[in-house]
Amino acid sequence: MSHDLARRLTAELEAIELIDPHSHINPHSAASQTLADIMGYHYYTELAHSAGLAKSEIEDPKLSPKEKVGRLVPSLAKLNNTTQVGWLIELCQKLFGFTDDEITVENWEGLYDRSAALMAEADWEEQVLQKSNLKKVFLTNEFDDPLTSFDTDRYVPCLRTDDLVFHLSQEVVRERLAKASGVAIEDELSIANAIGKLFDHFCQRGAKACAISLPPDFSPEGVSAAAAGNACEAVRDGKDDPNARRTLSQFVFWTLAEQCAAHRLPFDLMIGVNRKVYQQGVYQGQDLFDSRVSLIQYQRLFNAFPEVVFPVSVLSQMAHHELVSYAWIFPNVLINGHWWYSNLPSYIEANCRVQLEGVPRSKQIGYYSDMYKLEFALPKFSMYRRILGKVLAENFVIGKGWSEERAVGLGHQLLRGNIETVFAVH
């Protein structure tokens, strides 16, 4: 009974037109051109490398797209238990008409050629959006992106600020900021002015959020004008001063929060990633998390900016438990999706149940794709909707006696309604 109920609820959830609130899509080349664009996604290259495929075999710059796929395919037999390969098979079946349940050395070339022909069709991007029931996709735009030559209603700009916060000590980043803002970067006042210009530009082009990924040891704090000025001077003079870099990072981050307040933009915080832990890993397959992160590091931020909405993503189960408690009591802290190493069905299901038991339904953004190519929206959101349908069936229709219609209403709020409210999109 519960299985049939979950399937009915999932079918209703699949009818909801989606807004994806976080991706890495390039709006100038949103869809894939070959199967290599899909299988080159870091999930497959890092898993294949982990299972024994040499990095040099994957990242040889002389490889053609078809050769790259051919080198990855034999590793799929070692990975076919993983959720990620499940996504690959589902998207190939639903988008390319693939009829087998595994991609093997015997059948991959036929799949490659058929998919290439489909992706070469002039309306392939539209086909993918339609089959994925996807209306809007949020981007992660570099701070100096001109935001031109794409549909900002479909591909919604989002100001990504990692370089500003963590790399402004580098001359090349300061030059980029000066060029993008039209402000000469000389001191803390010019930095704040330049950041304000960026926010004006992004908001004029329809941006709906500011976003950043943060390492476990970062603690946002307000910085005095004198301390910020000293840090700027040290950086400008080329001094290798870790304290100055840290102070500058805190100053820039706090300035971003102030601009979010002034422009009424949500500030997406993706907390806990350590960059380049596995230094010999494949491209984008080097980053991990650890358990040092705690949201107590963000208490001053959450208290200082009650008017700013902070959709927060974390990587570990321990951090998720803490996030639930923060969203429980802080009005401006929301739970945002299931990020990266937590984007596995067992984690999603457990986290979804806990969130729905303890956090107001209006403060949960159910899912985002984190995708680099449009084709991944379909299998990723399908996975989440199946899990959500199961949780709604067991916890709410059976567990609480809710009607199916009422349970679907809750699912709609997690998949679409809260995104519309939090980010002011429709």
C-alpha positions in Angstrom: 0.0 0.0 0.0 2.7 2.5 1.0 4.6 1.7 -2.2 1.6 2.4 -4.4 0.8 5.6 -2.4 4.4 6.8 -2.8 4.2 6.2 -6.5 1.0 8.2 -6.8 2.5 11.1 -4.8 5.7 11.0 -6.8 3.6 11.2 -10.1 1.9 14.3 -8.7 5.3 15.8 -7.8 6.7 15.1 -11.3 3.9 17.3 -12.7 5.4 20.4 -10.9 7.3 22.7 -13.2 10.6 23.2 -11.6 12.9 26.2 -10.7 16.4 25.0 -10.0 17.9 27.4 -7.3 21.5 26.5 -7.7 23.6 25.3 -10.7 26.9 25.8 -12.5 25.3 26.1 -15.9 27.0 28.2 -18.6 24.0 30.0 -20.2 25.9 30.4 -23.4 26.3 26.6 -23.7 23.7 25.1 -21.3 23.2 21.7 -22.9 25.7 19.1 -23.8 27.2 18.6 -27.3 28.6 15.1 -26.8 28.4 12.3 -24.3 31.8 13.4 -23.1 30.3 16.6 -21.7 28.1 14.3 -19.6 30.6 11.6 -18.6 33.2 14.3 -18.0 31.2 15.5 -15.0 33.5 15.2 -12.1 31.4 12.5 -10.4 32.4 10.0 -13.1 36.0 11.0 -13.6 36.7 11.0 -9.8 34.9 7.7 -9.3 36.7 6.1 -12.2 40.0 7.5 -10.9 39.2 6.2 -7.4 38.5 2.8 -8.9 41.9 2.6 -10.7 41.8 4.7 -13.9 44.9 6.8 -14.1 44.4 10.6 -14.1 46.5 10.9 -17.2 44.1 8.6 -19.1 41.2 10.9 -18.2 42.8 14.3 -18.7 45.0 13.9 -21.7 44.4 17.1 -23.6 44.8 15.4 -26.9 41.8 13.1 -26.4 38.8 13.6 -28.6 35.4 13.5 -26.9 34.7 10.1 -28.2 38.1 8.7 -27.1 37.5 10.1 -23.6 34.2 8.3 -23.3 35.8 5.2 -24.6 38.4 5.3 -21.8 35.8 5.9 -19.1 33.3 3.2 -20.2 35.3 0.2 -18.9 35.3 1.7 -15.4 31.5 1.9 -15.3 31.3 -1.8 -14.5 33.1 -1.0 -11.2 30.7 1.9 -10.5 27.3 0.5 -11.5 26.3 0.3 -7.9 26.6 4.0 -7.4 23.8 6.6 -7.5 25.8 8.7 -9.9 25.8 5.9 -12.6 22.1 5.5 -11.9 21.7 9.2 -13.0 23.7 8.5 -16.1 21.6 5.5 -17.1 18.3 7.3 -16.4 19.2 10.4 -18.4 20.4 8.2 -21.3 17.2 6.2 -21.3 14.9 9.2 -21.0 16.8 11.7 -23.2 18.5 9.5 -25.8 16.2 6.5 -26.0 18.9 4.1 -24.6 17.2 0.8 -24.0 19.9 -1.2 -22.1 20.4 -0.9 -18.3 24.2 -0.7 -18.5 26.7 1.2 -20.7 29.3 -1.4 -21.7 32.2 -1.7 -24.1 29.8 -3.5 -26.5 27.1 -0.8 -26.6 28.6 2.5 -25.8 29.5 3.6 -29.4 25.9 3.3 -30.6 24.8 5.4 -27.6 27.5 7.9 -28.3 26.6 8.3 -32.0 22.8 8.5 -31.3 23.2 11.0 -28.5 25.5 13.2 -30.6 22.9 13.3 -33.4 20.2 14.3 -30.9 22.4 16.9 -29.3 23.2 18.4 -32.7 19.5 19.3 -33.2 18.9 23.0 -33.1 16.3 22.8 -30.4 18.1 20.3 -28.2 18.3 22.7 -25.2 14.5 23.3 -25.5 13.9 19.5 -25.6 15.9 19.0 -22.4 14.2 21.8 -20.6 10.8 20.4 -21.7 11.5 16.8 -20.8 12.9 17.9 -17.4 9.9 20.1 -16.7 12.3 22.9 -15.9 11.3 26.5 -16.1 14.2 28.5 -14.6 17.8 27.7 -13.7 19.8 29.8 -11.2 23.5 30.3 -12.3 26.7 31.0 -10.3 28.2 34.0 -12.1 31.7 35.3 -11.5 31.6 38.8 -10.1 32.9 40.3 -13.3 30.5 38.5 -15.6 28.8 41.2 -17.9 25.6 39.1 -17.8 24.9 39.7 -21.5 23.7 37.7 -24.4 21.5 35.3 -22.5 17.9 35.1 -21.3 18.2 36.2 -17.6 14.6 35.2 -17.0 15.3 31.6 -17.9 18.9 31.6 -16.6 18.7 33.6 -13.4 22.0 35.4 -12.5 23.5 34.8 -9.0 26.6 36.7 -7.8 29.3 34.2 -6.8 31.7 35.8 -4.5 34.4 33.3 -3.6 37.2 35.1 -5.4 36.2 38.4 -3.8 36.3 37.0 -0.3 39.3 34.7 -0.5 41.5 36.0 -3.3 41.3 39.8 -3.3 44.8 39.8 -1.9 45.9 38.8 -5.4 46.6 41.7 -7.8 44.9 40.0 -10.7 41.6 39.7 -8.7 41.8 43.4 -7.7 42.3 44.3 -11.3 39.2 42.3 -12.3 37.2 44.1 -9.6 38.4 47.5 -10.7 37.6 46.7 -14.3 34.1 45.3 -13.5 33.1 48.1 -11.2 34.9 51.1 -12.7 36.4 51.9 -9.2 40.2 52.1 -8.6 40.9 49.6 -5.8 43.1 51.5 -3.3 41.7 51.1 0.2 38.8 49.7 2.2 36.4 52.5 1.1 37.1 51.8 -2.6 36.6 48.1 -2.1 33.2 48.7 -0.4 32.2 51.1 -3.2 33.3 48.6 -5.9 31.3 45.8 -4.3 28.2 48.1 -4.2 28.6 48.7 -7.9 28.7 45.0 -8.5 25.5 44.5 -6.6 23.8 47.3 -8.6 24.9 45.7 -11.9 23.7 42.2 -10.9 20.4 43.4 -9.6 19.8 45.5 -12.7 20.3 42.3 -14.7 17.8 40.3 -12.6 20.1 38.6 -10.0 18.2 36.9 -7.3 20.9 35.8 -4.9 24.5 36.2 -3.7 26.4 32.9 -3.0 29.7 31.6 -1.6 31.3 28.4 -0.6 33.2 28.5 2.7 36.0 26.5 4.3 35.6 25.0 7.7 37.8 27.5 9.5 36.2 30.7 8.3 34.4 32.8 10.9 32.5 35.9 9.6 33.1 39.0 11.8 32.8 42.7 11.4 36.1 44.5 10.9 36.9 48.0 12.0 37.7 50.6 9.4 41.2 50.9 10.8 41.9 47.2 10.7 40.5 46.9 7.2 42.6 49.8 6.0 45.8 48.2 7.5 45.0 44.9 5.8 44.4 46.7 2.4 47.7 48.5 2.7 49.6 45.3 3.5 48.0 43.5 0.6 48.6 46.4 -1.8 52.3 46.5 -0.8 52.6 42.8 -1.6 53.3 41.6 1.9 52.8 37.9 2.6 50.8 38.4 5.7 48.2 35.7 6.6 46.6 37.9 9.2 46.1 40.7 6.7 44.5 38.3 4.2 42.2 36.9 6.9 41.1 40.4 7.9 40.6 41.4 4.3 38.4 38.3 3.8 36.3 39.1 6.8 35.9 42.7 5.7 34.8 41.7 2.2 32.4 39.1 3.5 30.8 41.5 5.9 30.5 44.0 3.2 28.7 41.5 1.0 26.2 40.8 3.8 25.6 44.6 4.1 24.9 44.8 0.4 22.6 41.8 0.6 20.7 43.7 3.2 20.6 46.9 1.1 19.5 45.1 -2.0 17.3 42.5 -0.3 19.1 39.6 -1.8 19.3 36.2 -0.1 22.9 35.1 0.7 23.5 31.4 -0.1 26.1 30.0 2.2 27.7 26.6 1.3 29.6 25.8 4.4 32.4 23.3 5.0 34.4 22.5 1.9 38.2 22.0 2.0 39.8 22.7 -1.3 42.6 20.5 -2.8 42.7 17.9 -0.1 43.6 15.2 -2.6 46.1 17.2 -4.6 46.7 14.5 -7.2 43.0 14.1 -7.9 41.2 14.7 -11.2 39.8 18.1 -12.0 37.1 19.0 -9.4 37.8 15.7 -7.7 40.2 17.1 -5.0 37.8 18.7 -2.5 36.5 17.1 0.7 35.0 18.2 4.0 35.8 17.5 7.7 34.0 17.8 11.0 35.7 21.0 12.3 33.0 23.2 10.9 30.3 24.5 13.2 27.5 27.0 12.6 28.5 28.7 15.9 31.1 30.4 13.7 28.2 32.2 12.0 26.3 33.3 15.0 27.5 36.9 14.8 26.4 37.0 11.1 23.0 35.6 11.7 22.4 37.9 14.6 23.8 41.0 12.9 21.7 40.7 9.7 18.2 39.6 10.7 16.8 41.1 7.5 19.0 38.9 5.3 17.8 35.5 4.4 20.6 32.9 4.6 19.8 29.6 2.7 22.5 27.3 4.1 23.9 24.1 2.6 26.3 21.8 4.6 28.2 18.6 3.7 28.1 16.3 6.7 25.4 14.6 8.6 26.6 16.1 11.9 26.6 19.6 10.4 23.1 18.9 9.0 21.8 18.2 12.6 23.2 21.5 13.7 21.7 23.3 10.7 18.3 21.9 11.6 18.6 23.4 15.0 19.6 26.8 13.6 16.7 26.8 11.2 14.5 25.8 14.1 15.1 29.0 16.0 16.7 31.6 13.7 14.1 33.2 11.4 16.7 34.1 8.8 18.3 30.7 8.5 16.9 28.3 5.9 17.9 24.7 4.9 19.0 24.6 1.3 19.0 21.4 -0.7 21.3 18.4 -0.4 24.9 19.4 -1.3 27.6 17.3 -3.0 28.6 14.5 -0.6 25.2 14.5 1.0 23.5 14.2 -2.4 22.9 10.4 -2.0 19.5 8.8 -1.4 20.1 7.5 2.1 21.3 10.8 3.3 18.6 12.8 1.5 15.8 10.6 2.9 17.1 10.8 6.5 17.7 14.5 6.2 14.3 15.1 4.6 12.5 13.3 7.4 14.4 15.2 10.1 13.8 18.6 8.5 10.1 17.9 8.1 9.8 16.8 11.7 11.6 19.9 13.2 11.7 22.9 10.8 8.9 25.1 9.6 7.8 24.0 6.1 8.3 27.5 4.8 12.0 27.4 5.6 13.1 24.4 3.5 14.3 24.6 -0.1 13.9 20.9 -1.1 16.5 20.5 -3.8 18.9 22.0 -6.3 20.8 20.3 -9.1 24.3 21.7 -8.7 24.6 20.7 -12.3 27.1 21.8 -15.0 25.0 20.6 -18.0 21.2 20.7 -18.4 20.8 17.0 -18.9 21.5 16.3 -15.3 18.4 18.1 -14.0 16.2 15.2 -15.1 17.8 12.3 -13.1 18.8 14.4 -10.1 15.3 15.9 -9.5 13.7 12.6 -10.3 15.7 11.0 -7.6 14.7 13.7 -5.1 11.0 13.5 -6.0 11.0 9.7 -5.5 12.5 10.1 -2.1 10.1 13.0 -1.2 7.1 11.0 -2.4 8.1 8.1 -0.1 8.6 10.4 2.9 5.3 12.2 2.3 3.5 8.8 2.0 5.0 7.3 5.1 5.3 10.2 7.4 2.3 12.3 6.4 -0.4 10.3 4.7 0.1 7.1 6.7 1.8 8.6 9.7 -0.4 11.7 10.2 -3.5 10.8 8.3 -3.1 13.6 5.8 -5.0 13.5 2.5 -2.9 12.9 -0.6 -3.8 16.3 -1.8 -2.5 17.9 1.4 0.8 15.9 1.2 1.3 17.0 -2.4 0.8 20.6 -1.3 3.7 20.2 1.1 5.8 18.7 -1.7 5.0 21.6 -4.0 6.1 24.0 -1.3 9.5 22.3 -1.0 10.0 21.9 -4.7 8.7 25.3 -6.0 6.8 27.4 -3.5 9.5 28.3 -1.1 11.9 29.1 -4.0 9.4 31.6 -5.4 9.0 33.2 -2.0 12.6 33.3 -0.9 14.1 34.4 -4.2 11.2 36.4 -5.5 10.8 34.5 -8.7 7.8 33.0 -10.5 
